[in-house]
Amino acid sequence: MSDKFDVIVIGGGPAGYHAAIRAAQLGLKTAVIDAFVGKDGKQALGGTCLNVGCIPSKALLDSSKQFYNLAHNLPAHGISVENAKVDLKTFIGRKEKIVKQFTGGVAQLFKANKITSYFGTGKLLGRDKSGGNAVEITGNDGEKQTISATNVILASGSVPIELPFAKFDNKFIIDNAGALELDAVPKRLGVIGAGVIGLELGSVWRRLGAEVTVLEALPDFLGTADADIAKVASKEFGKLGLNIKLGAKLTKAEVKKSEVQLTYNDKDGDHDIVVDKLLVAVGRRAYTDGLLAEDSGVKLDERGRIIVDEHCHTGVDGVWAVGDAVRGPMLAHKGFEEGMAVAEWIAGKAGHVNYDTIPWVIYTEPEIAWAGKTEKQLKEEGIPYKVGSFPFAAIGRAVAMNEAIGQVKMIAHAETDRILGVHMVGPGVSELIAECVVAMEFKGSAEDMARIIHAHPTLSEAVHEAALSVDKRAIHKGN
Ligand SMILES: Cc1cc2nc3c(=O)[nH]c(=O)nc-3n(C[C@H](O)[C@H](O)[C@H](O)COP(=O)(O)OP(=O)(O)OC[C@H]3O[C@@H](n4cnc5c(N)ncnc54)[C@H](O)[C@@H]3O)c2cc1C
């Protein structure tokens, strides 16, 4: 096999493997270099998302939800189960099987698309004599080799941010990967950061019985979500037993006698608490360690992210970057779209990423989902708007499921009626947001949505009624 390619992708996570498969589909000779080592010591493609992110966290969320429902939802259906127990080995083992299925699936897709896969660390060296971009690979066995391509796509992803005074030891102070691997339910779990990862993984262990305290430095709960949605979510998380402390800044974490002693500061001064495990989930940083030779020409911004233009181009001939390693939300599907668009731009096609309609989902109970602008953003931007909302309490299907919590809120332009944002909290909203994204992508209005037939009885009727409510004509509530 020749070591000259049309496209080399560094990083086989969601952004990188989408870029590679699309490039191969378009007839480009493609290679992927990925360094992620699976549990068996072999290469595990799929990056953070498949190995220690989206998929394993959703597997544990689903298992823990089933367990929680036994005591908290099924009795209302007249079903009771006594002495329900969790076998943690099976619980974690099921997640691992799912991870393996999907990481192996990416390897098979590479084979099917004739993509050459290298196991090791890639470093962009710069232009070689043939005018291509040279990449040095250090194999996981330490062997080095150099390959080159007309185009290199950097997709090196992100890693958890470590607090200098609460360094990960992966025993007591853990990151997201550690929180997916616990071999016993901790009696007391501390979580630093009430963001998506903290809330999702905190929910998993709370549902299994851990006392969970979440410390969030910011004064507002879920500040990026719509305020009405965050309010409902905060109340429901309280009912679950997540003890969320806002404006609480961790200042010290010390492991002593198999416990973690924490000190945090809030408006009332310093407080001490003791936990058995501490999950630090204060965000992620772009990962570019060892990725770029000094003279590669690729630049990083003040947060360490690879600088790119609106077409994910780095400004260096033939060098592109996508996914968590560049600006924009750190979401797998944002990386998917950037990866595919870059492959299309390389092939001379019209790639496209609409950053204004990226859906956000938090897979807690209730789920939270949104796309587009919040009321706060529209106020700040001086855009006139009108709002419609509808509660799941008045949706027959939600009541039948005994999950009648939350609401759908639709925001449309006051004059044109164009949908500017949709915000939801409640059952199944991770799926309901998709139709709103479609409507927004097609520049639809609230009236368009109101005139689209939604099956009865379904949860999607909440979207329909919210759209009707924008024009004060919801049927199943007062307007
Ligand atoms: C617990 C958790 C839950 C999440 N849940 C969701 C969710 O539900 N939905 C969602 O959209 N997002 C979720 N995310 C975020 C999502 O995982 C990331 O946005 C996504 O994985 C980013 O994709 P990426 O391809 O840019 O990078 P990554 O997935 O980080 O992949 C980068 C890959 O590149 C490799 N690499 C890095 N440098 C080199 C190098 N020099 N040479 C070779 N290989 C290299 C890494 O080993 C890795 O395999 C979650 C994240 C976490 C941690």
The ligand as an SDF file (V2000), in Angstrom:
LIG
                    3D

 53 58  0  0  0  0  0  0  0  0999 V2000
  -19.5040   11.7650   29.4020 C   0  0  0  0  0  0  0  0  0  0  0  0
  -19.7320   12.4520   28.0780 C   0  0  0  0  0  0  0  0  0  0  0  0
  -20.9810   12.3920   27.4900 C   0  0  0  0  0  0  0  0  0  0  0  0
  -21.2050   12.9960   26.2630 C   0  0  0  0  0  0  0  0  0  0  0  0
  -22.4470   12.9220   25.7310 N   0  0  0  0  0  0  0  0  0  0  0  0
  -22.6900   13.5130   24.5520 C   0  0  0  0  0  0  0  0  0  0  0  0
  -23.9720   13.4030   23.9490 C   0  0  0  0  0  0  0  0  0  0  0  0
  -24.8820   12.7760   24.4940 O   0  0  0  0  0  0  0  0  0  0  0  0
  -24.1670   13.9990   22.7440 N   0  0  0  0  0  0  0  0  0  0  0  0
  -23.1770   14.7090   22.1240 C   0  0  0  0  0  0  0  0  0  0  0  0
  -23.4120   15.2410   21.0400 O   0  0  0  0  0  0  0  0  0  0  0  0
  -21.9540   14.8250   22.6660 N   0  0  0  0  0  0  0  0  0  0  0  0
  -21.6870   14.2420   23.8580 C   0  0  0  0  0  0  0  0  0  0  0  0
  -20.4350   14.3210   24.3890 N   0  0  0  0  0  0  0  0  0  0  0  0
  -19.4000   15.0810   23.6590 C   0  0  0  0  0  0  0  0  0  0  0  0
  -18.8270   14.2420   22.5210 C   0  0  0  0  0  0  0  0  0  0  0  0
  -18.2980   13.0540   23.0560 O   0  0  0  0  0  0  0  0  0  0  0  0
  -17.7550   15.0360   21.7980 C   0  0  0  0  0  0  0  0  0  0  0  0
  -18.3060   16.2580   21.3490 O   0  0  0  0  0  0  0  0  0  0  0  0
  -17.2380   14.2690   20.5840 C   0  0  0  0  0  0  0  0  0  0  0  0
  -16.7080   13.0180   20.9500 O   0  0  0  0  0  0  0  0  0  0  0  0
  -16.1480   15.0840   19.8750 C   0  0  0  0  0  0  0  0  0  0  0  0
  -15.7540   14.3880   18.7320 O   0  0  0  0  0  0  0  0  0  0  0  0
  -14.3110   14.6190   18.0910 P   0  0  0  0  0  0  0  0  0  0  0  0
  -14.2280   13.6560   16.9670 O   0  0  0  0  0  0  0  0  0  0  0  0
  -14.0950   16.0480   17.8290 O   0  0  0  0  0  0  0  0  0  0  0  0
  -13.2560   14.2240   19.2260 O   0  0  0  0  0  0  0  0  0  0  0  0
  -13.0720   12.9310   20.1300 P   0  0  0  0  0  0  0  0  0  0  0  0
  -14.3040   12.1450   20.2230 O   0  0  0  0  0  0  0  0  0  0  0  0
  -12.4410   13.4210   21.3840 O   0  0  0  0  0  0  0  0  0  0  0  0
  -12.0370   12.0350   19.3050 O   0  0  0  0  0  0  0  0  0  0  0  0
  -10.7330   12.4320   19.0690 C   0  0  0  0  0  0  0  0  0  0  0  0
   -9.9070   11.1920   18.7870 C   0  0  0  0  0  0  0  0  0  0  0  0
   -8.6320   11.6050   18.3280 O   0  0  0  0  0  0  0  0  0  0  0  0
   -7.6120   10.8570   18.9780 C   0  0  0  0  0  0  0  0  0  0  0  0
   -6.3950   11.6710   18.9330 N   0  0  0  0  0  0  0  0  0  0  0  0
   -6.1640   12.8650   19.5310 C   0  0  0  0  0  0  0  0  0  0  0  0
   -4.9530   13.3430   19.1570 N   0  0  0  0  0  0  0  0  0  0  0  0
   -4.4200   12.4200   18.3210 C   0  0  0  0  0  0  0  0  0  0  0  0
   -3.2070   12.3360   17.5970 C   0  0  0  0  0  0  0  0  0  0  0  0
   -2.3000   13.3150   17.6510 N   0  0  0  0  0  0  0  0  0  0  0  0
   -3.0020   11.2470   16.8460 N   0  0  0  0  0  0  0  0  0  0  0  0
   -3.9060   10.2380   16.7710 C   0  0  0  0  0  0  0  0  0  0  0  0
   -5.0840   10.2720   17.4280 N   0  0  0  0  0  0  0  0  0  0  0  0
   -5.3290   11.3540   18.1850 C   0  0  0  0  0  0  0  0  0  0  0  0
   -8.1740   10.6270   20.3680 C   0  0  0  0  0  0  0  0  0  0  0  0
   -7.5500    9.5120   20.9850 O   0  0  0  0  0  0  0  0  0  0  0  0
   -9.6360   10.3350   20.0270 C   0  0  0  0  0  0  0  0  0  0  0  0
   -9.8260    8.9850   19.7050 O   0  0  0  0  0  0  0  0  0  0  0  0
  -20.1620   13.6950   25.6060 C   0  0  0  0  0  0  0  0  0  0  0  0
  -18.8920   13.7430   26.1760 C   0  0  0  0  0  0  0  0  0  0  0  0
  -18.6660   13.1250   27.3920 C   0  0  0  0  0  0  0  0  0  0  0  0
  -17.3040   13.1730   27.9780 C   0  0  0  0  0  0  0  0  0  0  0  0
  1  2  1  0
  2  3  1  0
  2 52  2  0
  3  4  2  0
  4  5  1  0
  4 50  1  0
  5  6  2  0
  6  7  1  0
  6 13  1  0
  7  8  2  0
  7  9  1  0
  9 10  1  0
 10 11  2  0
 10 12  1  0
 12 13  2  0
 13 14  1  0
 14 15  1  0
 14 50  1  0
 15 16  1  0
 16 17  1  0
 16 18  1  0
 18 19  1  0
 18 20  1  0
 20 21  1  0
 20 22  1  0
 22 23  1  0
 23 24  1  0
 24 25  2  0
 24 26  1  0
 24 27  1  0
 27 28  1  0
 28 29  2  0
 28 30  1  0
 28 31  1  0
 31 32  1  0
 32 33  1  0
 33 34  1  0
 33 48  1  0
 34 35  1  0
 35 36  1  0
 35 46  1  0
 36 37  1  0
 36 45  1  0
 37 38  2  0
 38 39  1  0
 39 40  1  0
 39 45  2  0
 40 41  1  0
 40 42  2  0
 42 43  1  0
 43 44  2  0
 44 45  1  0
 46 47  1  0
 46 48  1  0
 48 49  1  0
 50 51  2  0
 51 52  1  0
 52 53  1  0
M  END
$$$$
